[in-house]
Amino acid sequence: MDVVVVGGGIGGLTAAWELARSGRRVTLVEASDHLGGLVRPLDVGGVIVNRGPEAFAVRRPAVAELCAELGLPTELPAHGSWLVTPEQGAFRAPARAMLGIPADPSAPDVVAAIGEAAARRAALDADLGPTPGSDARDLATLITVRMGEGLLERLVRPLVSAIHGADPSVLPVDSVMPGLRDALGRTGSLAAAVAATLPEGPAVASVTGGMHLLAEALAEAARAHGATLLTRAPVAAIESGSRGRWRVVVAGGTDVPEARDVVVATSGVATLALLEPHVDTHALRTTTGQPTTHITLLLDAPELDEAPRGSGVIAAEGVPGAKALTHVTAKWDWAARAAGPGRHVIRLSYGRPGQEPPLDSLDIVTDAARLLGTDLRADQVRDSTVVHHAGALVPADPQVRDAVLDLSRTMAGRGLHLAGGLVAGTGLPAVVTRSRSLAPMLGSPATAPAPRAAARPSDERVAL
């Protein structure tokens, strides 16, 4: 067996497909009973929507290109989003902005969002030149230096926290917004850098019918090229085998042949646990993002036909209740068609520190009505689901991020290749880009390097 892929999320499935079609013999093992990871379907009252990520960023073309290769149609959201803050109430999010960073800080919708004083401070970015903030590793520092605290607190922090499930102070700039730092150097201002990298039109898109169709298409394509995909196959350990190969030990006795290369495409926590026998992972101090609970409702609510809050609302710190609401059937035409006339799917996201999601349907509907600015009743609910997501493991500071990348390079030399968000960064485009890069790195069977020396014993760990 040439390659074993550990983890059946989008990263693992993409790697398995790419490697299989390059001619490698691939076995993928997934601990759960499903493929796709967080990208799964959710049935709410017979309407199939997304259980996890519902869209992908279009600024990086990786996912859009992948969908095109797999023959999956995509679509853009039908409406923009809104924000709600304790000071200003609900207002439309600025149209020309990236994660709340405006291409023009003086634009009327930016001034309306953050106030005149904060907008004037943000506009000073144009006079700073390219150097200030250019060495900032985390997003919060970059925004504060270039455009000030007002923009960070009123726009960037609520948007980033809702979209990425982590505070901008722990998100590396190059991970969450690759290319932005280079654009800052070229253009001389952060606003100009954003303008140069913004896509035309909406910043996100979705697979028509739901993002889960991407996971299904990847699995089908990988199998078509000869890959073996195993579920209910939790990996207990990755051990050194014979002749420089690796042995992937699956709990429950599933037999996986030894492989020259192993791709680890699991969550950050699981990845570090599997590497611990070979690497001192205690040096990789990391931060676990805040766990999130999604409560999805199917409503008989013709009063929502006009999309009163566009595609949904993101709530700033200090706004009670949910931190975000997605009006699924207003955002995506395919979801509206699936639900039918007068029926609407909304998803509320809870997960502020110390916050417990409401369990009473009346409280949930009251929360939704407040964010949507529309009267709703509990008897309009036709079905509901509750999904809990554990917080993702992300590098807590730039030095740790660099250490993760160094670890990835070191382990690749021994035939253990890291994929997934821990090394790739945040978001589906980053994960897909990383996984697609592995096939040329590993080479085809005809060009693969000669067998390596035997892997080091597990007690001979790499020091970071």
C-alpha positions as CSV (number, residue, x, y, z in Angstrom):
1,M,0.0,0.0,0.0
2,D,1.6,3.3,-1.1
3,V,-0.3,5.7,1.1
4,V,-2.6,5.6,4.1
5,V,-4.7,8.7,4.7
6,V,-5.9,9.1,8.3
7,G,-9.1,11.2,8.5
8,G,-12.0,11.4,6.2
9,G,-12.9,15.0,6.3
10,I,-12.6,17.3,3.2
11,G,-8.8,17.5,3.7
12,G,-8.4,13.7,3.8
13,L,-10.9,13.0,1.0
14,T,-9.1,15.6,-1.2
15,A,-5.7,14.1,-0.5
16,A,-7.0,10.5,-1.2
17,W,-8.5,11.6,-4.5
18,E,-5.5,13.4,-5.7
19,L,-3.1,10.6,-4.7
20,A,-5.3,7.9,-6.2
21,R,-5.6,9.6,-9.5
22,S,-1.8,10.2,-9.6
23,G,-1.5,6.4,-9.5
24,R,-0.8,5.8,-5.9
25,R,-2.6,2.9,-4.0
26,V,-4.5,4.6,-1.3
27,T,-6.4,3.5,1.8
28,L,-8.3,6.1,3.8
29,V,-9.4,5.4,7.4
30,E,-12.0,7.4,9.2
31,A,-12.9,7.0,12.9
32,S,-16.6,7.9,12.6
33,D,-19.4,6.3,10.6
34,H,-19.4,9.0,7.9
35,L,-17.1,10.8,5.5
36,G,-16.8,14.5,5.2
37,G,-16.0,15.5,8.8
38,L,-18.0,18.7,9.6
39,V,-19.2,18.9,6.0
40,R,-22.3,16.8,6.4
41,P,-26.0,17.0,5.5
42,L,-28.6,17.9,8.2
43,D,-32.3,16.9,7.9
44,V,-34.6,19.4,9.5
45,G,-38.2,18.5,8.8
46,G,-37.4,16.8,5.5
47,V,-35.3,19.7,4.2
48,I,-31.7,18.8,3.7
49,V,-29.3,21.7,4.7
50,N,-25.7,21.9,6.0
51,R,-24.7,20.5,9.3
52,G,-21.4,22.3,9.4
53,P,-19.8,24.8,7.0
54,E,-22.4,26.2,4.6
55,A,-20.1,28.1,2.2
56,F,-16.5,28.7,1.1
57,A,-14.6,31.9,0.5
58,V,-14.2,32.7,-3.2
59,R,-11.1,34.9,-2.9
60,R,-9.0,31.8,-2.9
61,P,-10.1,29.7,-5.9
62,A,-9.2,26.3,-4.5
63,V,-12.7,25.1,-3.6
64,A,-14.4,26.6,-6.6
65,E,-11.9,24.9,-8.9
66,L,-12.3,21.7,-7.1
67,C,-16.1,21.9,-7.5
68,A,-15.7,22.6,-11.2
69,E,-13.4,19.6,-11.7
70,L,-16.0,17.4,-9.9
71,G,-18.9,18.7,-11.9
72,L,-20.6,20.4,-9.0
73,P,-22.6,23.5,-9.7
74,T,-22.1,26.4,-7.2
75,E,-24.1,29.5,-6.5
76,L,-23.6,32.9,-4.8
77,P,-25.8,34.1,-1.8
78,A,-29.0,35.9,-2.8
79,H,-28.5,38.6,-0.1
80,G,-25.9,40.3,2.0
81,S,-25.6,40.0,5.8
82,W,-26.3,42.4,8.7
83,L,-24.7,43.2,11.9
84,V,-26.2,44.1,15.3
85,T,-24.3,45.9,18.0
86,P,-25.5,47.2,21.5
87,E,-24.8,50.8,20.4
88,Q,-26.2,50.9,16.9
89,G,-28.7,48.1,16.7
90,A,-29.0,46.3,13.3
91,F,-27.4,47.6,10.1
92,R,-26.2,46.2,6.8
93,A,-22.6,44.9,6.8
94,P,-20.3,47.0,4.5
95,A,-20.4,45.7,0.9
96,R,-16.7,46.2,0.0
97,A,-14.9,44.7,3.0
98,M,-13.0,41.5,3.8
99,L,-13.8,40.1,7.3
100,G,-14.8,43.6,8.2
101,I,-11.7,45.3,6.8
102,P,-13.0,48.0,4.4
103,A,-11.6,48.7,1.0
104,D,-12.7,52.4,1.6
105,P,-12.9,53.4,5.3
106,S,-14.8,56.5,4.3
107,A,-17.6,54.6,2.5
108,P,-21.1,55.5,3.9
109,D,-21.8,52.0,4.9
110,V,-18.5,51.8,6.8
111,V,-19.2,55.1,8.6
112,A,-22.7,53.9,9.5
113,A,-21.2,50.7,10.9
114,I,-18.4,52.0,13.1
115,G,-19.2,55.7,13.5
116,E,-17.4,58.8,12.2
117,A,-14.6,58.9,14.7
118,A,-13.6,55.3,14.1
119,A,-13.9,55.8,10.4
120,R,-11.6,58.8,10.5
121,R,-9.1,56.7,12.5
122,A,-9.3,53.9,10.0
123,A,-8.8,56.3,7.1
124,L,-5.4,57.3,8.5
125,D,-4.2,53.9,7.2
126,A,-3.7,55.6,3.8
127,D,-1.0,57.9,5.2
128,L,1.0,55.3,7.2
129,G,3.0,53.8,4.3
130,P,3.6,50.0,4.0
131,T,5.8,49.4,7.1
132,P,3.5,49.9,10.2
133,G,1.9,46.6,11.0
134,S,3.7,44.7,8.2
135,D,5.3,42.4,10.8
136,A,2.0,41.7,12.6
137,R,1.4,38.0,12.8
138,D,-2.1,38.0,14.2
139,L,-5.1,39.7,12.6
140,A,-6.0,41.8,15.6
141,T,-2.6,43.4,15.8
142,L,-2.6,44.2,12.1
143,I,-6.1,45.9,12.3
144,T,-5.2,47.9,15.5
145,V,-2.0,49.3,14.1
146,R,-3.3,50.1,10.7
147,M,-7.0,51.1,11.3
148,G,-7.6,51.3,15.0
149,E,-9.5,49.7,17.9
150,G,-12.9,51.0,16.7
151,L,-12.8,49.0,13.5
152,L,-11.5,46.0,15.3
153,E,-14.2,46.0,18.0
154,R,-17.2,47.0,15.9
155,L,-16.7,45.1,12.7
156,V,-13.7,42.8,12.5
157,R,-14.0,41.0,15.9
158,P,-17.7,40.1,15.6
159,L,-17.4,39.0,12.0
160,V,-14.2,36.9,12.5
161,S,-15.5,35.3,15.7
162,A,-18.7,34.3,14.0
163,I,-17.1,33.0,10.8
164,H,-14.0,31.3,12.1
165,G,-15.0,30.5,15.7
166,A,-11.9,32.1,17.0
167,D,-10.8,35.6,18.2
168,P,-8.7,37.6,15.7
169,S,-5.9,37.8,18.3
170,V,-5.1,34.1,17.8
171,L,-5.6,33.9,14.0
172,P,-2.3,34.3,12.0
173,V,-2.7,36.9,9.2
174,D,-1.1,34.6,6.6
175,S,-3.3,31.7,7.6
176,V,-6.7,33.4,7.5
177,M,-5.9,36.0,4.8
178,P,-3.1,34.7,2.7
179,G,-1.6,37.3,0.4
180,L,-2.9,40.3,2.3
181,R,0.5,41.1,3.8
182,D,2.2,41.1,0.3
183,A,-0.6,43.3,-1.0
184,L,0.0,45.7,1.8
185,G,3.7,46.0,0.8
186,R,2.8,46.6,-2.8
187,T,0.0,49.1,-2.3
188,G,1.2,50.9,0.8
189,S,-2.1,50.7,2.7
190,L,-4.4,48.0,4.2
191,A,-7.5,49.5,2.5
192,A,-5.8,49.4,-0.9
193,A,-4.6,45.8,-0.2
194,V,-8.1,44.7,0.5
195,A,-9.4,46.5,-2.6
196,A,-6.8,44.7,-4.7
197,T,-7.6,41.2,-3.4
198,L,-11.4,41.5,-3.0
199,P,-13.4,39.4,-5.5
200,E,-16.0,40.9,-7.7
201,G,-19.4,40.3,-6.1
202,P,-20.1,38.2,-2.9
203,A,-17.1,36.9,-0.9
204,V,-18.6,33.4,-0.4
205,A,-20.3,30.7,-2.5
206,S,-21.9,27.3,-1.8
207,V,-22.4,24.1,-3.7
208,T,-25.9,24.1,-5.1
209,G,-27.8,21.6,-2.9
210,G,-25.4,21.8,0.1
211,M,-21.7,21.6,0.9
212,H,-22.1,18.0,1.8
213,L,-22.4,17.2,-1.9
214,L,-18.7,18.1,-2.1
215,A,-17.7,15.4,0.4
216,E,-19.9,12.8,-1.5
217,A,-18.4,13.7,-4.8
218,L,-14.8,13.5,-3.5
219,A,-15.5,10.1,-2.0
220,E,-17.0,8.8,-5.2
221,A,-14.1,10.2,-7.3
222,A,-11.5,8.7,-5.0
223,R,-13.2,5.3,-5.2
224,A,-13.4,5.5,-8.9
225,H,-9.6,5.9,-9.0
226,G,-9.2,2.8,-6.8
227,A,-8.9,4.3,-3.3
228,T,-10.3,2.2,-0.4
229,L,-12.3,4.3,2.0
230,L,-13.0,2.8,5.4
231,T,-15.3,4.2,8.1
232,R,-15.6,3.1,11.7
233,A,-11.9,2.7,11.7
234,P,-10.4,4.8,14.5
235,V,-6.6,4.9,14.4
236,A,-5.0,4.0,17.8
237,A,-1.4,4.6,16.7
238,I,1.1,5.2,13.9
239,E,4.1,3.0,14.4
240,S,7.4,2.4,12.6
241,G,7.2,-0.7,10.4
242,S,9.6,-2.6,8.3
243,R,11.9,-1.3,5.5
244,G,11.2,2.4,6.3
245,R,7.4,2.0,6.2
246,W,4.7,3.0,8.6
247,R,2.2,0.8,10.3
248,V,-1.2,2.4,11.0
249,V,-2.8,0.6,13.9
250,V,-6.6,0.7,13.7
251,A,-8.6,-0.1,16.9
252,G,-10.9,-3.1,16.6
253,G,-8.6,-5.2,14.4
254,T,-9.1,-3.6,11.0
255,D,-6.0,-4.6,9.0
256,V,-4.3,-1.8,7.1
257,P,-1.2,-2.7,5.2
258,E,2.1,-1.0,5.9
259,A,2.6,2.2,3.8
260,R,5.6,4.2,2.7
261,D,3.7,7.4,3.3
262,V,1.0,8.4,5.7
263,V,-1.1,11.6,5.4
264,V,-2.6,12.7,8.7
265,A,-5.7,14.8,8.0
266,T,-7.4,14.8,11.4
267,S,-8.3,17.6,13.8
268,G,-5.5,19.4,15.5
269,V,-6.0,17.6,18.8
270,A,-6.1,14.2,17.1
271,T,-3.0,15.0,15.0
272,L,-0.9,16.0,17.9
273,A,-2.0,12.8,19.8
274,L,-0.9,10.6,16.9
275,L,2.4,12.4,16.6
276,E,3.2,12.4,20.3
277,P,5.2,9.1,20.2
278,H,7.4,10.6,17.6
279,V,7.6,14.3,18.5
280,D,7.6,16.3,21.7
281,T,4.2,18.0,21.1
282,H,4.2,19.8,24.5
283,A,6.2,22.6,22.8
284,L,3.2,23.3,20.5
285,R,1.2,25.4,22.9
286,T,-2.1,25.9,21.2
287,T,-5.5,27.5,21.9
288,T,-8.8,25.6,21.6
289,G,-11.5,27.8,20.0
290,Q,-14.8,28.3,21.8
291,P,-17.2,25.4,21.3
292,T,-20.3,26.3,19.2
293,T,-23.8,25.0,19.3
294,H,-26.0,25.4,16.2
295,I,-29.8,25.3,16.6
296,T,-31.6,24.9,13.3
297,L,-35.3,25.6,13.0
298,L,-37.8,24.9,10.2
299,L,-40.6,27.5,10.4
300,D,-43.9,28.1,8.7
301,A,-43.3,31.9,8.5
302,P,-44.4,33.7,5.3
303,E,-43.5,36.9,7.1
304,L,-39.8,36.0,6.4
305,D,-40.3,35.8,2.7
306,E,-38.9,39.4,2.2
307,A,-35.6,38.4,4.0
308,P,-35.8,41.2,6.6
309,R,-32.2,40.7,7.7
310,G,-30.8,39.5,4.3
311,S,-28.8,36.3,4.6
312,G,-28.5,36.6,8.3
313,V,-27.2,38.6,11.3
314,I,-23.9,38.6,13.2
315,A,-24.2,39.9,16.7
316,A,-21.4,41.8,18.4
317,E,-20.2,41.2,22.0
318,G,-22.8,42.6,24.4
319,V,-25.8,41.6,22.3
320,P,-27.8,39.0,24.3
321,G,-28.5,35.5,22.9
322,A,-27.1,34.0,19.8
323,K,-23.8,35.3,18.3
324,A,-25.1,34.8,14.8
325,L,-28.2,33.8,12.8
326,T,-28.1,32.4,9.3
327,H,-31.3,32.8,7.3
328,V,-30.6,29.7,5.2
329,T,-33.5,29.9,2.8
330,A,-32.9,33.6,2.2
331,K,-29.2,33.1,1.6
332,W,-29.4,30.2,-0.8
333,D,-31.9,29.8,-3.6
334,W,-31.4,26.0,-3.6
335,A,-32.5,25.9,0.1
336,A,-35.6,28.1,-0.6
337,R,-36.6,25.7,-3.3
338,A,-36.1,22.7,-1.0
339,A,-38.2,24.2,1.8
340,G,-41.1,25.4,-0.4
341,P,-43.3,28.6,-0.3
342,G,-43.7,30.2,3.1
343,R,-41.3,27.8,4.9
344,H,-38.0,29.0,6.2
345,V,-34.8,27.4,7.7
346,I,-32.8,29.5,10.1
347,R,-29.7,28.5,12.1
348,L,-28.7,30.2,15.3
349,S,-25.1,29.9,16.6
350,Y,-24.3,30.0,20.3
351,G,-20.9,29.8,21.8
352,R,-19.8,32.9,23.7
353,P,-17.6,32.2,26.7
354,G,-19.7,31.0,29.6
355,Q,-22.9,31.0,27.5
356,E,-25.3,28.1,27.6
357,P,-27.6,27.7,24.6
358,P,-31.3,28.0,25.3
359,L,-33.2,24.7,25.6
360,D,-36.7,26.0,25.6
361,S,-38.3,26.5,22.1
362,L,-39.9,29.8,23.2
363,D,-36.6,31.3,24.2
364,I,-35.0,30.2,20.9
365,V,-37.8,31.6,18.8
366,T,-37.7,34.8,20.9
367,D,-34.0,35.1,20.2
368,A,-34.5,34.5,16.5
369,A,-37.3,37.1,16.3
370,R,-35.1,39.7,18.0
371,L,-32.3,39.2,15.6
372,L,-34.6,39.1,12.5
373,G,-36.6,42.1,13.7
374,T,-39.8,40.2,13.0
375,D,-42.5,38.7,15.3
376,L,-42.4,34.9,15.4
377,R,-44.3,32.4,17.5
378,A,-43.2,29.0,18.9
379,D,-46.1,27.3,17.2
380,Q,-44.6,28.2,13.8
381,V,-41.7,25.7,14.4
382,R,-42.2,22.6,12.4
383,D,-38.9,20.9,13.4
384,S,-35.6,21.7,15.1
385,T,-32.2,20.2,15.5
386,V,-29.3,20.8,17.9
387,V,-25.7,20.3,16.8
388,H,-22.6,20.8,19.1
389,H,-19.2,21.5,17.6
390,A,-16.0,21.3,19.6
391,G,-13.6,24.2,19.4
392,A,-10.9,23.8,16.8
393,L,-7.2,23.7,17.8
394,V,-5.4,26.7,16.4
395,P,-1.8,28.0,17.0
396,A,-2.0,30.5,19.8
397,D,0.9,32.7,18.7
398,P,3.1,33.2,15.6
399,Q,6.1,31.2,17.1
400,V,3.8,28.2,17.6
401,R,2.6,28.6,14.0
402,D,6.1,28.5,12.8
403,A,6.9,25.5,15.0
404,V,3.9,23.7,13.4
405,L,5.2,24.4,9.9
406,D,8.7,23.3,10.9
407,L,7.2,20.1,12.4
408,S,5.3,19.5,9.1
409,R,8.5,19.7,7.1
410,T,10.5,17.5,9.5
411,M,7.8,14.8,9.5
412,A,7.4,14.9,5.7
413,G,11.0,13.9,5.4
414,R,10.1,10.7,7.3
415,G,7.0,10.0,5.4
416,L,4.4,11.5,7.7
417,H,2.6,14.3,5.9
418,L,0.3,16.7,7.8
419,A,-2.9,18.0,6.3
420,G,-5.9,19.6,7.9
421,G,-6.4,23.0,9.6
422,L,-3.5,22.7,12.1
423,V,-1.0,23.1,9.4
424,A,-3.1,24.4,6.5
425,G,-4.8,27.2,8.3
426,T,-8.4,28.2,8.8
427,G,-11.2,27.5,6.2
428,L,-12.0,25.1,3.4
429,P,-9.9,26.8,0.8
430,A,-6.7,26.5,2.9
431,V,-7.4,22.9,3.7
432,V,-8.1,22.0,0.1
433,T,-5.0,23.8,-1.1
434,R,-2.8,22.0,1.3
435,S,-4.3,18.6,0.5
436,R,-4.0,19.1,-3.3
437,S,-0.3,20.0,-2.9
438,L,0.5,16.6,-1.4
439,A,0.3,14.5,-4.6
440,P,3.1,16.3,-6.4
441,M,5.1,16.4,-3.1
442,L,4.9,12.7,-2.7
443,G,5.3,12.0,-6.4
444,S,3.7,9.4,-8.7
445,P,4.7,5.7,-8.2
446,A,7.1,6.1,-11.1
447,T,8.9,9.2,-9.7
448,A,8.6,8.4,-6.0
449,P,12.0,8.4,-4.2
450,A,13.7,5.1,-3.2
451,P,12.6,3.5,0.1
452,R,13.8,5.4,3.2
453,A,15.8,4.1,6.0
454,A,13.7,2.6,8.8
455,A,11.6,5.1,10.8
456,R,13.0,6.0,14.2
457,P,11.7,4.0,17.1
458,S,8.9,5.8,19.0
459,D,11.1,6.5,22.0
460,E,13.5,8.5,19.8
461,R,11.4,11.6,19.4
462,V,12.1,14.7,17.3
463,A,12.9,17.8,19.5
464,L,11.4,21.1,18.3
